[in-house]
Amino acid sequence: MRIDGVDPERVEAPIAAVLRAQARRWGAPLLNHLLYARRPTIFRGVRGMWGGLDASGLLDPKLVALVNRRVASLNGCLF
């Protein structure tokens, strides 16, 4: 990343909980979330968007996973 993310040990408790869950699932917090966490209001907004998409049931979770991987690939991210 061109901009350093946060130290996961030095963030608000709700953000730390999300980052810990990501570390359990993927082995480390996602880099984009470490960046979003620099501004907690932006972090909450992004998480709200993904939570809303999940809750809507409009997108199949498999499609969401494929889109995430494709976007990560386009951005040069090793997902």
PLY file of the C-alpha trace (Angstrom):
ply
format ascii 1.0
element vertex 79
property float x
property float y
property float z
element edge 78
property int vertex1
property int vertex2
end_header
0.00 0.00 0.00
1.11 3.53 -0.67
-0.57 4.65 2.55
0.15 2.80 5.77
-2.76 1.08 7.45
-3.47 1.16 11.16
-1.92 -1.01 13.83
-4.75 -3.47 14.60
-3.82 -3.34 18.28
-4.42 0.42 18.46
-7.96 0.86 17.12
-11.45 1.13 18.59
-12.82 -2.12 20.01
-15.46 -2.69 17.29
-12.88 -2.19 14.54
-10.40 -4.43 16.34
-13.06 -7.15 16.50
-13.57 -7.02 12.71
-9.82 -7.13 12.09
-9.41 -10.10 14.46
-12.21 -11.96 12.67
-10.49 -11.33 9.34
-7.19 -12.59 10.77
-8.90 -15.79 11.93
-10.53 -16.32 8.54
-7.74 -15.26 6.17
-4.61 -15.30 8.32
-4.32 -11.49 8.54
-6.57 -8.43 8.46
-7.43 -7.33 4.94
-5.20 -4.49 3.80
-8.09 -2.35 2.57
-9.72 -2.56 6.01
-6.46 -1.49 7.67
-6.57 1.57 5.43
-10.29 2.29 6.01
-9.67 2.05 9.76
-7.54 5.21 9.60
-10.93 6.96 9.58
-13.45 5.05 11.72
-16.42 6.78 10.08
-15.28 5.52 6.66
-14.61 2.06 8.10
-18.15 1.90 9.52
-19.60 3.11 6.20
-17.77 0.48 4.17
-18.71 -2.26 6.61
-22.31 -1.02 6.51
-22.35 -1.30 2.73
-21.09 -4.90 2.79
-23.44 -5.77 5.65
-26.36 -4.29 3.69
-25.46 -6.26 0.59
-25.22 -9.45 2.64
-28.51 -8.79 4.43
-30.39 -7.90 1.23
-30.07 -11.39 -0.16
-29.94 -9.89 -3.66
-26.50 -11.22 -4.44
-25.50 -14.84 -4.15
-22.56 -15.11 -1.70
-20.61 -17.10 -4.33
-21.00 -14.23 -6.80
-19.83 -11.72 -4.18
-16.75 -13.86 -3.54
-15.97 -14.04 -7.26
-16.39 -10.29 -7.69
-14.15 -9.61 -4.68
-11.43 -11.82 -6.10
-11.70 -10.26 -9.55
-11.47 -6.73 -8.16
-8.53 -7.76 -5.98
-6.81 -9.21 -9.04
-7.41 -6.05 -11.07
-5.89 -4.03 -8.23
-2.82 -6.26 -8.07
-3.83 -7.66 -4.68
-2.89 -11.22 -3.82
-6.22 -12.41 -2.45
0 1
1 2
2 3
3 4
4 5
5 6
6 7
7 8
8 9
9 10
10 11
11 12
12 13
13 14
14 15
15 16
16 17
17 18
18 19
19 20
20 21
21 22
22 23
23 24
24 25
25 26
26 27
27 28
28 29
29 30
30 31
31 32
32 33
33 34
34 35
35 36
36 37
37 38
38 39
39 40
40 41
41 42
42 43
43 44
44 45
45 46
46 47
47 48
48 49
49 50
50 51
51 52
52 53
53 54
54 55
55 56
56 57
57 58
58 59
59 60
60 61
61 62
62 63
63 64
64 65
65 66
66 67
67 68
68 69
69 70
70 71
71 72
72 73
73 74
74 75
75 76
76 77
77 78
